[in-house]
Amino acid sequence: MGNDIVIGGGGNDVIYGGGGNNFLFGGDGEDIFALRLADMDGGLNYIADFTRGEDILRFDDLFSNQSSDMDKLLANVAWDSNSQSFKGSDGDSAISLKIEGDKATLVIQADSDHSKTFVLDHVNFADIGNDAAAAQDLLNDIIRVGMG
């Protein structure tokens, strides 16, 4: 488990932060910030330059049935007025998205032992408001599952 600074190049990069707390910078291009189950140690991945519509988060092996399980999880996302965030759960797995100005905090929990927090900085999410359908669309746009 390390605390790493990972800087991508000028092209399209696949960036693994790994375990621990990591600072990730994709640089130019359409970047993939990837996560494996083994990296889900409760740490934080701070992504300094996530570009909505270009960059994505990819979860490689978090669920037994990758697409189906993620679809079920995202379908349950709803606005939670107590925490002022979007939350979804399908039993063991959970996801939450909190938007504050140009920063979004995304927490993904694959099961009771594996979670990871992502902070996406300098991203405009103003169009989301507290609209659960808009949040589901956003999460579907920025999250992919599986290798590629």
C-alpha positions as CSV (number, residue, x, y, z in Angstrom):
1,M,0.0,0.0,0.0
2,G,1.6,3.2,-1.1
3,N,0.8,6.9,-1.3
4,D,1.7,7.8,-4.9
5,I,1.8,10.7,-7.2
6,V,1.0,9.5,-10.8
7,I,1.3,11.9,-13.7
8,G,0.1,10.8,-17.2
9,G,1.6,11.9,-20.4
10,G,0.2,14.0,-23.3
11,G,-1.9,11.2,-24.8
12,N,-4.6,8.9,-23.7
13,D,-3.4,7.2,-20.5
14,V,-4.6,4.3,-18.3
15,I,-3.6,5.3,-14.7
16,Y,-3.7,3.0,-11.7
17,G,-3.3,4.7,-8.4
18,G,-3.1,1.5,-6.5
19,G,-3.7,1.2,-2.8
20,G,-3.3,4.0,-0.3
21,N,-3.9,7.7,-0.8
22,N,-2.9,8.9,-4.3
23,F,-2.7,12.1,-6.3
24,L,-3.5,11.4,-10.0
25,F,-3.0,13.8,-12.9
26,G,-3.9,12.5,-16.3
27,G,-2.7,15.4,-18.4
28,D,-3.9,16.0,-21.9
29,G,-6.0,13.3,-23.7
30,E,-8.8,11.0,-22.8
31,D,-7.6,9.3,-19.7
32,I,-8.8,6.2,-17.8
33,F,-8.4,6.2,-14.0
34,A,-8.6,2.5,-13.2
35,L,-9.3,0.7,-10.0
36,R,-8.9,-3.0,-9.0
37,L,-10.5,-4.7,-6.1
38,A,-7.1,-5.1,-4.4
39,D,-6.7,-1.3,-4.5
40,M,-9.8,-0.8,-2.4
41,D,-8.2,-0.3,1.0
42,G,-10.3,2.7,2.2
43,G,-7.8,5.2,0.8
44,L,-8.4,8.2,-1.4
45,N,-7.6,8.9,-5.1
46,Y,-7.5,12.6,-5.7
47,I,-7.8,13.3,-9.4
48,A,-6.6,16.8,-10.1
49,D,-7.7,17.2,-13.7
50,F,-10.7,14.9,-14.4
51,T,-12.4,16.2,-17.6
52,R,-16.1,15.3,-17.9
53,G,-16.9,14.0,-21.3
54,E,-13.3,12.8,-21.9
55,D,-11.9,11.0,-18.9
56,I,-13.5,8.0,-17.2
57,L,-13.2,5.9,-14.0
58,R,-12.9,2.2,-14.8
59,F,-13.5,-0.5,-12.2
60,D,-11.8,-3.7,-13.4
61,D,-12.8,-6.5,-11.1
62,L,-15.1,-5.2,-8.4
63,F,-18.2,-7.2,-9.0
64,S,-18.8,-10.8,-10.0
65,N,-21.1,-9.8,-12.9
66,Q,-19.5,-6.5,-13.8
67,S,-22.0,-4.7,-16.0
68,S,-25.1,-6.1,-14.5
69,D,-24.1,-5.4,-10.9
70,M,-23.0,-1.9,-11.7
71,D,-26.2,-1.2,-13.6
72,K,-28.2,-2.4,-10.6
73,L,-26.2,-0.2,-8.3
74,L,-26.6,2.9,-10.4
75,A,-30.3,2.3,-10.9
76,N,-30.7,2.7,-7.2
77,V,-29.1,6.1,-6.9
78,A,-31.3,8.7,-5.2
79,W,-31.0,12.1,-3.6
80,D,-30.3,11.9,0.1
81,S,-31.3,15.3,1.6
82,N,-29.6,14.5,5.0
83,S,-26.2,14.1,3.5
84,Q,-26.8,16.4,0.6
85,S,-25.5,13.7,-1.7
86,F,-26.6,11.0,-4.1
87,K,-26.5,7.4,-2.7
88,G,-27.3,4.0,-4.1
89,S,-27.0,0.5,-2.7
90,D,-27.8,-3.0,-3.8
91,G,-27.0,-4.9,-0.6
92,D,-23.2,-5.2,-0.1
93,S,-22.3,-2.7,-2.8
94,A,-22.8,1.0,-2.4
95,I,-22.0,4.2,-4.2
96,S,-22.3,7.9,-3.1
97,L,-21.6,11.1,-5.0
98,K,-21.4,14.5,-3.2
99,I,-21.0,17.6,-5.3
100,E,-19.6,20.8,-3.8
101,G,-18.8,23.6,-6.3
102,D,-16.3,22.3,-8.9
103,K,-15.4,19.2,-6.8
104,A,-17.2,15.9,-6.6
105,T,-16.5,13.1,-4.0
106,L,-17.4,9.6,-5.2
107,V,-17.2,6.7,-2.8
108,I,-17.5,3.2,-4.2
109,Q,-17.9,0.2,-1.9
110,A,-17.6,-3.2,-3.6
111,D,-18.4,-5.1,-0.3
112,S,-18.0,-4.7,3.4
113,D,-14.2,-5.0,3.1
114,H,-13.4,-3.0,0.0
115,S,-14.0,0.7,-0.6
116,K,-12.3,3.7,-2.3
117,T,-12.9,7.4,-2.3
118,F,-12.3,9.5,-5.4
119,V,-12.1,13.3,-5.4
120,L,-12.7,14.7,-8.9
121,D,-11.5,18.3,-8.8
122,H,-12.1,21.2,-11.2
123,V,-15.2,19.6,-12.8
124,N,-18.5,21.5,-13.5
125,F,-21.4,19.5,-12.1
126,A,-23.7,22.5,-11.7
127,D,-26.3,21.0,-14.1
128,I,-26.9,18.1,-11.7
129,G,-28.5,19.9,-8.8
130,N,-30.4,17.3,-6.7
131,D,-31.8,15.5,-9.7
132,A,-31.3,11.7,-9.3
133,A,-31.8,11.0,-13.0
134,A,-29.2,13.5,-13.9
135,A,-26.8,12.0,-11.3
136,Q,-27.5,8.5,-12.7
137,D,-26.7,9.8,-16.3
138,L,-23.5,11.4,-15.0
139,L,-22.3,8.3,-13.3
140,N,-23.1,6.2,-16.4
141,D,-21.1,8.7,-18.4
142,I,-18.0,8.6,-16.2
143,I,-17.9,5.0,-14.9
144,R,-17.0,1.9,-16.9
145,V,-16.5,-1.6,-15.7
146,G,-14.2,-4.4,-16.9
147,M,-10.9,-4.3,-18.7
148,G,-11.4,-1.9,-21.6
